[in-house]
Structure formats: structure tokens, C-alpha cells
Amino acid sequence: QVQLVESGGGLVQPGGSLRLSCVASGSTFSRNSMGWYRQAPGKQRELVARITSGGFPIYADSVKGRFTISRDKAKNTVYLEMNNLKPEDTAVYYCNGVRSSGSSMYDWGKGTLVTVSS
């Protein structure tokens, strides 16, 4: 079973930047699309960015132009570079494998909290 460990969250002012990392155990990492999801208080978890095995990124409209997803297969790691952060980006961020439907593949990790506030 794949285990996922997210890190890099924190408190940042509006307009600031953060870089999240997710290390995945297991041999299936390199073959699957990976993605970043987020869950804001009182809201459902949503997929904000995904990257295919071949490195093609896809973004939700809410983060397009501000977030960049990347992956390092040698390190079994996926990253999310977040720029021009807004208060509405405040959420717990999780990584996971992503099916073609957008649903997740593996058990969830603990996530990493991003708080955007002045």
C-alpha cells in the first residue's frame, strides 16, 4: 500500500508563496498520475492540480496561473509551488494518486495546513 507524507505548509500573507512536498512510498508512484487536493473548513475536498506520468499538468481554474505542480520520479516526490496566495487558498492540502475520473487512488495522508492571512 502506498503511504503519502505531505509537508511545507504554514502561515503566509496574501500575495505570498509556499512550496509543498509529498513523498510517496511504493513502486506504483511513477506509473500513475499524481495530484494535490485541498479541503477548506466546512467544504468538500477538491482536486486543484494533477500531473500525469508523462509530466503533463492540469489545473483547476481557481489556481491556474498561480500554482505549479511537478514531480521527481527518482525521489518519489510531487511538489506544488503556490504563488500569489489568497485567503481562499486556506485549506489542508493533500496529495494522492489520481484516477481518470479525478477520484483518489490511495489512503489519505495527514495533509499539510496552509493558512493565508494578514
CORCOR-V379923 format. One record per residue. RES is the residue in three letters. PSI is psi in whole degrees, -180 to 180 (none if undefined). Layout:
res=RES psi=PSI
res=RES psi=PSI
This chain:
res=GLN psi=140
res=VAL psi=135
res=GLN psi=141
res=LEU psi=131
res=VAL psi=113
res=GLU psi=150
res=SER psi=169
res=GLY psi=-5
res=GLY psi=174
res=GLY psi=-170
res=LEU psi=129
res=VAL psi=150
res=GLN psi=156
res=PRO psi=137
res=GLY psi=-9
res=GLY psi=-176
res=SER psi=153
res=LEU psi=156
res=ARG psi=118
res=LEU psi=149
res=SER psi=151
res=CYS psi=120
res=VAL psi=130
res=ALA psi=132
res=SER psi=163
res=GLY psi=150
res=SER psi=-8
res=THR psi=-5
res=PHE psi=-49
res=SER psi=-20
res=ARG psi=-15
res=ASN psi=155
res=SER psi=142
res=MET psi=154
res=GLY psi=167
res=TRP psi=129
res=TYR psi=162
res=ARG psi=152
res=GLN psi=113
res=ALA psi=158
res=PRO psi=128
res=GLY psi=7
res=LYS psi=162
res=GLN psi=155
res=ARG psi=138
res=GLU psi=149
res=LEU psi=124
res=VAL psi=-24
res=ALA psi=144
res=ARG psi=157
res=ILE psi=131
res=THR psi=171
res=SER psi=-32
res=GLY psi=-2
res=GLY psi=13
res=PHE psi=123
res=PRO psi=149
res=ILE psi=135
res=TYR psi=150
res=ALA psi=152
res=ASP psi=-32
res=SER psi=-19
res=VAL psi=-3
res=LYS psi=133
res=GLY psi=-11
res=ARG psi=-34
res=PHE psi=147
res=THR psi=124
res=ILE psi=143
res=SER psi=168
res=ARG psi=149
res=ASP psi=101
res=LYS psi=-34
res=ALA psi=-29
res=LYS psi=3
res=ASN psi=42
res=THR psi=140
res=VAL psi=142
res=TYR psi=157
res=LEU psi=109
res=GLU psi=122
res=MET psi=120
res=ASN psi=162
res=ASN psi=51
res=LEU psi=146
res=LYS psi=158
res=PRO psi=-33
res=GLU psi=-6
res=ASP psi=-7
res=THR psi=124
res=ALA psi=169
res=VAL psi=128
res=TYR psi=135
res=TYR psi=147
res=CYS psi=160
res=ASN psi=164
res=GLY psi=149
res=VAL psi=124
res=ARG psi=167
res=SER psi=-27
res=SER psi=-13
res=GLY psi=-8
res=SER psi=161
res=SER psi=159
res=MET psi=-36
res=TYR psi=173
res=ASP psi=148
res=TRP psi=145
res=GLY psi=-168
res=LYS psi=-18
res=GLY psi=175
res=THR psi=133
res=LEU psi=129
res=VAL psi=124
res=THR psi=122
res=VAL psi=110
res=SER psi=148
res=SER psi=none
